[in-house]
């Protein structure tokens, strides 16, 4: 139950509103006018009935304390994602919001914070940081500590997408060969011969560029998941670096998938894994025998090889984009590309690579024209024997006004009605 109590304070009259939270807790708030106290109790009652009531006492916890609690609940995330969120909280959220109470965070404060951050960080980073704060406040709303998420509707900087690099078949071959032999002249003579010349690096580049695997998926690929008879590789694991340690987990999206292995790679892969057990890694590191690290691969060969073929700044992930572009150019439809890349939906594939499908519009138009020509020729068996009956003349009237087109079976013109019209002789005799 709610009530209003009149009180005197320092010679002034105040109206104290008493109410209970949905959990049964007693709360009070003072107002200078009775009408204000009545309006407040009305809004409290409405919020309690609609389920949007936020207990002001619960909003006294600081953002820093609530962010730590929120991080503790993110056990469903991959270790790499959770660590990335923890880094954002430490570096960007705690310095500004650590001691601020949840109930004191306003929309304008969040907007000012985002604006200041935009001058120091890239738009993509600002959006990621803002998202983490928004997720923290969203949990406070669900917990009944805030009435609304004040981080919603904040103006964010626009991300300008950089132009992707897609390699041709020739560039992929040159990059693979350069990775196998890159830097032999400058490598220390005290290193082992196997570290001076890495032929498996060539195979790694070809696998990434023709299967669309992510580097973490390739590094975690085991011999037992290669099916040479079906020319498939089963992607069931991925390895990522978390706090300088390599952690195995499920692939992105937590879905297993099969990726096709081109026939020209089967013999090389077979020879490469010969003598290995099914649990061995296909591409282990040269020293530890553990999963190959992406930074090590880039520093030791990839970056220099990319510069040698005229593609400086090429990123490892762009080999995945290359695989998508080569598959689309070979005639693969969007569903095949989606399955190969492991996207959650075909819409996601189109968002990423829809512009590459546009290059095949002329091919689609030519196929439709050929299909139409075949269909018309089947319906009009006389088509093509003379100029007037060619498919291009179908439906047109010759200059003499007579149509030479033979109508299809089942659509012959009806015979003329008998004399006297369509009525039978008996009915005609009855007419007056």
Backbone torsions as a table, in degrees:
resi	resn	phi	psi	omega
1	UNK	NA	151.3	178.3
2	UNK	-116.5	155.3	-179.7
3	UNK	-156.4	165.1	178.9
4	UNK	-125.1	130.0	-178.2
5	UNK	-119.3	133.0	178.2
6	UNK	-88.1	129.2	-179.5
7	UNK	-134.9	158.2	175.6
8	UNK	-112.7	131.5	-178.2
9	UNK	-138.2	116.2	179.9
10	UNK	52.8	41.0	178.2
11	UNK	80.1	3.8	178.6
12	UNK	-113.4	150.5	178.5
13	UNK	-96.6	129.0	176.7
14	UNK	-126.4	156.7	179.8
15	UNK	-116.4	117.7	-174.9
16	UNK	-102.0	119.8	-179.9
17	UNK	-92.2	128.6	178.1
18	UNK	-111.2	134.6	178.5
19	UNK	-154.1	168.7	178.4
20	UNK	-118.5	145.9	176.6
21	UNK	-78.4	166.1	176.3
22	UNK	-58.4	-25.8	178.4
23	UNK	-83.3	-4.9	177.8
24	UNK	100.4	-0.5	-179.8
25	UNK	-73.6	142.4	179.9
26	UNK	-85.6	130.6	179.5
27	UNK	-132.1	151.4	-179.3
28	UNK	-138.5	152.1	176.0
29	UNK	-154.5	137.0	-175.8
30	UNK	-101.5	147.6	-179.8
31	UNK	-137.8	150.2	179.3
32	UNK	-75.0	-22.2	-178.8
33	UNK	-124.9	149.5	179.4
34	UNK	-66.3	-37.3	-178.6
35	UNK	-62.3	-35.0	178.2
36	UNK	-66.6	-39.7	178.1
37	UNK	-65.5	-39.5	178.7
38	UNK	-65.1	-42.1	179.4
39	UNK	-64.9	-39.1	179.4
40	UNK	-63.4	-45.1	179.3
41	UNK	-64.2	-32.3	177.7
42	UNK	-66.5	-41.5	178.5
43	UNK	-68.2	-35.6	177.4
44	UNK	-63.0	-44.3	-179.6
45	UNK	-63.5	-41.5	179.1
46	UNK	-64.7	-42.1	179.8
47	UNK	-65.1	-38.0	179.0
48	UNK	-67.0	-36.6	-179.8
49	UNK	-72.2	-35.7	-178.0
50	UNK	-85.4	-10.3	-179.5
51	UNK	83.4	11.8	-178.8
52	UNK	-103.1	14.2	-177.6
53	UNK	-68.8	135.1	177.2
54	UNK	-120.2	122.9	-178.6
55	UNK	-77.0	116.5	-179.4
56	UNK	-61.5	-27.1	179.3
57	UNK	-67.9	-32.9	179.7
58	UNK	-74.8	-20.3	-178.8
59	UNK	-83.2	5.0	179.7
60	UNK	-81.6	-11.3	177.4
61	UNK	-67.3	145.0	-177.2
62	UNK	-78.4	159.5	178.9
63	UNK	-62.8	-38.5	179.7
64	UNK	-61.5	-44.3	178.6
65	UNK	-65.1	-42.5	-178.6
66	UNK	-69.2	-34.9	177.9
67	UNK	-65.0	-39.1	177.7
68	UNK	-65.0	-39.5	177.6
69	UNK	-66.8	-40.3	179.0
70	UNK	-62.0	-42.4	178.3
71	UNK	-62.4	-36.8	-179.9
72	UNK	-65.5	-20.3	-179.7
73	UNK	-90.5	-3.7	-174.8
74	UNK	-90.4	41.8	-179.9
75	UNK	-73.1	-14.3	-179.9
76	UNK	-79.0	-12.6	-178.1
77	UNK	-82.9	160.2	173.3
78	UNK	-67.3	151.4	-179.5
79	UNK	-55.5	-38.3	-179.5
80	UNK	-66.1	-40.5	179.6
81	UNK	-68.0	-42.3	179.9
82	UNK	-64.4	-38.9	178.4
83	UNK	-67.6	-36.2	177.1
84	UNK	-64.5	-41.3	176.6
85	UNK	-63.8	-41.6	179.3
86	UNK	-63.2	-38.4	177.1
87	UNK	-64.5	-38.0	177.8
88	UNK	-65.6	-40.8	178.7
89	UNK	-63.5	-44.8	-178.2
90	UNK	-66.3	-43.7	-170.7
91	UNK	-85.6	-33.6	-170.3
92	UNK	-118.0	-36.2	-173.4
93	UNK	-88.5	-47.6	-177.5
94	UNK	-61.5	-40.9	-179.5
95	UNK	-58.5	-29.1	-177.7
96	UNK	-100.5	-40.4	-168.2
97	UNK	-111.5	2.7	-171.7
98	UNK	-55.4	-47.4	-175.8
99	UNK	-97.3	5.7	-178.6
100	UNK	-87.0	133.9	178.7
101	UNK	-73.5	150.0	-179.2
102	UNK	-56.1	-42.5	-177.9
103	UNK	-69.3	-14.6	-179.2
104	UNK	-95.0	-3.3	179.5
105	UNK	-81.1	122.9	-179.6
106	UNK	-111.2	163.7	179.0
107	UNK	-61.9	-40.9	-179.1
108	UNK	-67.6	-33.8	177.4
109	UNK	-64.5	-42.7	178.7
110	UNK	-65.3	-39.4	179.3
111	UNK	-64.6	-41.2	178.4
112	UNK	-64.6	-38.7	178.1
113	UNK	-64.6	-43.2	178.8
114	UNK	-65.6	-40.5	179.2
115	UNK	-62.5	-43.3	178.4
116	UNK	-65.6	-40.8	179.8
117	UNK	-66.1	-32.3	-178.6
118	UNK	-65.3	-25.1	178.7
119	UNK	-77.9	-13.7	-176.2
120	UNK	-112.0	-25.3	-174.1
121	UNK	-123.9	164.7	179.0
122	UNK	-70.9	156.6	178.9
123	UNK	-56.9	-38.3	-179.9
124	UNK	-64.4	-40.8	178.7
125	UNK	-66.2	-42.4	179.7
126	UNK	-60.2	-41.6	179.4
127	UNK	-64.4	-39.9	178.7
128	UNK	-66.2	-41.9	179.8
129	UNK	-64.9	-45.0	178.9
130	UNK	-61.6	-37.5	-179.4
131	UNK	-63.1	-39.4	179.3
132	UNK	-63.9	-45.4	177.6
133	UNK	-61.6	-39.9	179.4
134	UNK	-64.0	-38.5	177.6
135	UNK	-65.8	-37.6	178.4
136	UNK	-63.9	-46.4	-179.9
137	UNK	-69.8	-31.1	178.9
138	UNK	-64.2	-37.1	177.5
139	UNK	-67.6	-32.1	176.7
140	UNK	-67.1	-34.7	176.4
141	UNK	-65.9	-46.0	179.6
142	UNK	-63.9	-28.6	-179.0
143	UNK	-84.6	-0.7	179.2
144	UNK	79.8	18.1	179.8
145	UNK	-93.4	-25.2	177.8
146	UNK	-129.4	147.1	178.8
147	UNK	-77.1	-29.5	-179.6
148	UNK	-154.2	163.8	178.4
149	UNK	-89.1	107.7	-175.4
150	UNK	-74.3	-9.3	177.7
151	UNK	-83.5	-8.4	178.9
152	UNK	-74.7	137.0	177.0
153	UNK	84.6	9.9	178.0
154	UNK	-72.9	139.9	177.7
155	UNK	-73.6	120.8	-177.1
156	UNK	-111.3	151.0	178.3
157	UNK	-66.3	148.2	-178.5
158	UNK	-83.9	133.4	178.8
159	UNK	-86.5	126.2	177.0
160	UNK	-98.8	115.2	-176.9
161	UNK	-71.0	133.9	176.9
162	UNK	-79.5	153.7	-179.0
163	UNK	-72.6	130.6	-179.7
164	UNK	-81.0	156.6	176.0
165	UNK	-108.7	125.9	176.6
166	UNK	-115.7	127.5	-178.7
167	UNK	-90.9	149.7	173.1
168	UNK	-85.2	172.5	177.8
169	UNK	-59.1	-41.4	-178.6
170	UNK	-65.6	-40.7	179.9
171	UNK	-67.7	-35.2	177.3
172	UNK	-62.8	-43.8	179.2
173	UNK	-63.6	-41.2	-179.9
174	UNK	-67.7	-39.7	178.7
175	UNK	-64.9	-42.4	-179.9
176	UNK	-63.1	-44.0	179.5
177	UNK	-66.0	-37.9	-180.0
178	UNK	-67.6	-36.7	178.7
179	UNK	-64.9	-32.8	-178.6
180	UNK	-72.1	-30.0	-173.8
181	UNK	-116.9	1.3	-172.1
182	UNK	-64.9	133.2	171.2
183	UNK	76.4	17.3	-179.3
184	UNK	-63.7	-31.6	-176.5
185	UNK	-74.7	-26.1	-174.8
186	UNK	-104.5	-4.5	179.0
187	UNK	-73.5	141.2	-178.6
188	UNK	-60.1	139.0	-179.7
189	UNK	-69.7	-13.6	-180.0
190	UNK	-82.3	-8.6	178.2
191	UNK	-82.1	156.7	-178.2
192	UNK	-66.9	153.5	-178.1
193	UNK	-61.0	-36.4	-179.5
194	UNK	-64.1	-23.2	178.6
195	UNK	-89.0	-16.6	177.5
196	UNK	-82.8	-29.9	-178.0
197	UNK	-132.3	113.3	-175.1
198	UNK	-115.5	90.5	178.4
199	UNK	-68.2	-25.4	178.3
200	UNK	-69.3	-22.1	175.0
201	UNK	-62.5	-36.2	177.0
202	UNK	-62.0	-42.7	-179.9
203	UNK	-67.9	-34.0	178.2
204	UNK	-62.8	-46.2	-179.9
205	UNK	-61.8	-43.2	-179.4
206	UNK	-65.6	-38.7	178.6
207	UNK	-65.3	-42.9	-180.0
208	UNK	-66.6	-38.5	-174.6
209	UNK	-80.9	-16.9	-176.6
210	UNK	-118.6	-3.7	175.6
211	UNK	-116.5	-20.3	-179.7
212	UNK	79.1	12.2	177.9
213	UNK	-68.4	147.8	169.3
214	UNK	-75.0	157.8	-176.3
215	UNK	-63.5	-39.0	178.6
216	UNK	-63.0	-33.4	177.0
217	UNK	-70.8	-38.7	177.9
218	UNK	-67.8	-40.6	-179.4
219	UNK	-65.4	-27.9	-179.1
220	UNK	-95.1	1.3	-177.3
221	UNK	-69.7	131.2	180.0
222	UNK	-108.8	156.1	-175.0
223	UNK	-59.3	-38.4	-178.0
224	UNK	-65.7	-13.1	180.0
225	UNK	-99.1	12.4	172.8
226	UNK	-99.2	119.3	178.2
227	UNK	-109.3	94.0	-175.6
228	UNK	-70.3	-29.5	-179.7
229	UNK	-65.3	-40.5	179.7
230	UNK	-93.4	-5.2	-176.6
231	UNK	56.4	53.7	-179.2
232	UNK	-133.6	151.1	169.8
233	UNK	-122.7	128.3	-179.1
234	UNK	-89.1	120.2	178.7
235	UNK	-96.0	102.5	-177.6
236	UNK	-121.9	-12.6	-178.3
237	UNK	-137.5	160.2	173.4
238	UNK	-146.4	150.9	179.8
239	UNK	-124.1	134.4	-179.9
240	UNK	-130.8	159.8	178.9
241	UNK	-96.5	119.5	178.9
242	UNK	-125.9	115.2	-178.7
243	UNK	54.2	47.1	177.9
244	UNK	69.8	3.2	177.8
245	UNK	-112.2	146.2	178.8
246	UNK	-89.2	128.5	-175.9
247	UNK	-122.9	127.7	177.0
248	UNK	-85.6	145.4	177.1
249	UNK	-161.6	-173.5	178.5
250	UNK	-76.3	160.2	176.8
251	UNK	-64.2	169.1	177.8
252	UNK	-60.9	130.3	-175.1
253	UNK	89.7	-6.7	177.0
254	UNK	60.1	26.8	-178.3
255	UNK	-116.6	131.3	171.2
256	UNK	-74.4	150.9	177.3
257	UNK	-154.2	159.7	174.7
258	UNK	-104.2	135.5	175.3
259	UNK	-117.7	143.9	-178.7
260	UNK	-78.0	143.7	174.8
261	UNK	-107.9	120.4	179.8
262	UNK	-58.8	145.3	-177.3
263	UNK	-56.3	-33.5	-175.7
264	UNK	-70.7	-10.4	178.1
265	UNK	-98.2	-10.8	-174.6
266	UNK	-62.3	-49.3	-177.3
267	UNK	-62.8	-42.0	-179.2
268	UNK	-67.1	-40.6	178.3
269	UNK	-65.8	-39.8	179.1
270	UNK	-60.1	-45.0	179.0
271	UNK	-68.2	-33.5	-176.9
272	UNK	-68.2	-37.2	-175.9
273	UNK	-97.2	5.8	-178.5
274	UNK	-61.1	131.7	179.7
275	UNK	87.4	-5.1	179.3
276	UNK	-91.6	152.0	177.9
277	UNK	-83.8	161.1	-178.2
278	UNK	-59.0	-26.7	-178.4
279	UNK	-86.0	-7.1	-179.7
280	UNK	-72.9	150.9	175.0
281	UNK	-73.8	143.4	179.3
282	UNK	-70.5	-40.0	-178.3
283	UNK	-127.6	78.2	179.8
284	UNK	-78.3	164.8	173.6
285	UNK	-67.0	153.0	-173.6
286	UNK	-72.1	-26.5	-175.3
287	UNK	-105.9	-55.8	-174.3
288	UNK	-79.4	-22.8	-174.5
289	UNK	80.2	-3.8	177.0
290	UNK	-83.0	-170.3	-179.4
291	UNK	-61.2	141.2	177.3
292	UNK	-67.9	133.0	-179.7
293	UNK	-89.9	136.6	179.0
294	UNK	-60.4	-47.3	178.5
295	UNK	-58.7	-37.3	178.8
296	UNK	-66.2	-43.1	179.5
297	UNK	-62.8	-39.7	-179.9
298	UNK	-66.8	-47.7	-176.6
299	UNK	-67.6	-38.1	-173.8
300	UNK	-77.8	-26.3	-175.1
301	UNK	-152.1	-45.7	-165.3
302	UNK	-63.4	-49.5	-176.0
303	UNK	-61.0	-44.0	179.9
304	UNK	-67.4	-40.0	179.3
305	UNK	-64.6	-39.3	178.2
306	UNK	-62.4	-39.7	177.1
307	UNK	-66.5	-35.2	-178.8
308	UNK	-65.5	-32.7	-179.3
309	UNK	-92.6	8.4	177.5
310	UNK	85.2	22.5	178.8
311	UNK	-125.0	58.2	-179.7
312	UNK	-63.4	143.7	-179.6
313	UNK	83.2	3.2	178.0
314	UNK	-62.4	134.4	-180.0
315	UNK	-100.2	150.8	179.1
316	UNK	-56.4	-38.4	-176.9
317	UNK	-66.5	-19.2	179.3
318	UNK	-74.1	-12.4	169.7
319	UNK	-69.2	-30.6	174.9
320	UNK	-67.8	-42.2	175.0
321	UNK	-62.3	-38.4	178.4
322	UNK	-61.9	-42.4	178.6
323	UNK	-59.8	-40.5	178.4
324	UNK	-64.8	-44.0	-178.1
325	UNK	-66.7	-39.8	179.4
326	UNK	-68.1	-36.5	178.2
327	UNK	-66.8	-42.4	179.5
328	UNK	-65.8	-41.9	179.6
329	UNK	-64.3	-28.2	180.0
330	UNK	-81.5	-4.7	176.6
331	UNK	110.5	5.0	-179.7
332	UNK	-69.0	138.2	178.3
333	UNK	-85.1	176.5	-171.8
334	UNK	-66.1	-33.4	-179.6
335	UNK	-68.8	-37.2	178.3
336	UNK	-66.4	-43.8	178.7
337	UNK	-64.0	-39.8	177.7
338	UNK	-59.7	-46.0	-179.4
339	UNK	-65.4	-40.5	-178.7
340	UNK	-65.5	-41.4	-176.9
341	UNK	-85.2	-14.8	-179.9
342	UNK	77.1	29.8	177.3
343	UNK	-73.9	153.0	-177.8
344	UNK	-68.7	-29.6	-178.3
345	UNK	-153.3	162.8	176.3
346	UNK	-66.7	-28.5	178.1
347	UNK	-63.2	-38.4	177.8
348	UNK	-64.5	-40.1	177.9
349	UNK	-63.3	-42.0	179.7
350	UNK	-67.4	-35.9	177.0
351	UNK	-61.9	-37.2	-177.0
352	UNK	-80.9	-42.5	-169.4
353	UNK	-129.7	19.0	-178.8
354	UNK	-59.6	-31.8	-178.8
355	UNK	-67.6	-22.5	179.1
356	UNK	-76.6	-29.0	177.3
357	UNK	-70.0	-24.0	179.4
358	UNK	-62.3	-24.8	-179.9
359	UNK	-67.7	-11.2	-176.5
360	UNK	-104.1	12.9	-179.2
361	UNK	-63.4	-41.9	178.8
362	UNK	-63.0	-38.1	179.3
363	UNK	-64.1	-40.8	178.5
364	UNK	-64.0	-42.7	179.8
365	UNK	-63.1	-41.5	178.6
366	UNK	-64.1	-40.0	178.7
367	UNK	-65.4	-40.8	177.9
368	UNK	-64.4	-40.1	178.5
369	UNK	-64.5	-41.0	179.1
370	UNK	-65.7	-40.2	178.8
371	UNK	-65.2	-38.3	178.5
372	UNK	-65.6	-42.5	-179.5
373	UNK	-60.3	-41.7	179.5
374	UNK	-66.4	-41.7	-178.9
375	UNK	-66.2	-42.4	-180.0
376	UNK	-66.7	-39.7	179.0
377	UNK	-64.4	-30.7	178.8
378	UNK	-73.6	-37.0	-180.0
379	UNK	-74.4	-36.1	-179.7
380	UNK	-109.3	87.7	-175.1
381	UNK	-63.3	-22.8	-179.5
382	UNK	-86.1	-2.2	-176.4
383	UNK	-64.7	138.2	177.3
384	UNK	93.6	-11.8	-179.4
385	UNK	-81.9	-27.4	173.5
386	UNK	-145.0	165.1	-173.8
387	UNK	-62.5	-35.2	-175.2
388	UNK	-73.3	-22.4	-178.0
389	UNK	-105.5	15.6	178.6
390	UNK	-70.2	155.3	-179.8
391	UNK	-54.9	-32.2	-178.5
392	UNK	-70.1	-19.5	179.7
393	UNK	-97.2	1.2	-177.5
394	UNK	-60.6	130.9	177.4
395	UNK	85.5	-4.9	-179.6
396	UNK	-97.9	152.4	180.0
397	UNK	-98.9	127.7	178.8
398	UNK	-61.6	168.4	-176.3
399	UNK	-64.3	-30.3	-178.9
400	UNK	-77.0	-0.1	175.6
401	UNK	90.2	-12.6	179.6
402	UNK	-96.3	143.8	178.8
403	UNK	-96.5	126.8	179.3
404	UNK	-95.9	2.1	-177.6
405	UNK	-75.0	127.6	178.5
406	UNK	-81.3	119.7	-177.9
407	UNK	-66.3	151.5	179.7
408	UNK	-64.0	156.2	177.5
409	UNK	-61.2	138.8	-178.6
410	UNK	94.4	-8.3	179.8
411	UNK	-124.8	28.7	178.8
412	UNK	-66.9	146.3	179.2
413	UNK	-66.1	144.0	180.0
414	UNK	-69.5	146.6	178.5
415	UNK	-66.8	155.8	-178.6
416	UNK	-64.9	148.2	-179.8
417	UNK	-66.8	153.0	178.7
418	UNK	-66.7	168.5	-178.2
419	UNK	-61.3	132.2	-177.2
420	UNK	99.8	1.0	178.5
421	UNK	97.3	-163.8	-175.7
422	UNK	-85.9	0.4	-179.2
423	UNK	-76.7	149.0	177.1
424	UNK	-70.7	161.4	179.3
425	UNK	-57.8	-37.5	-178.9
426	UNK	-62.9	-44.1	179.4
427	UNK	-70.0	-32.5	178.5
428	UNK	-64.8	-34.7	-179.2
429	UNK	-70.2	-21.3	-178.6
430	UNK	-85.7	-12.3	-176.6
431	UNK	-66.7	142.7	179.1
432	UNK	-111.5	NA	NA
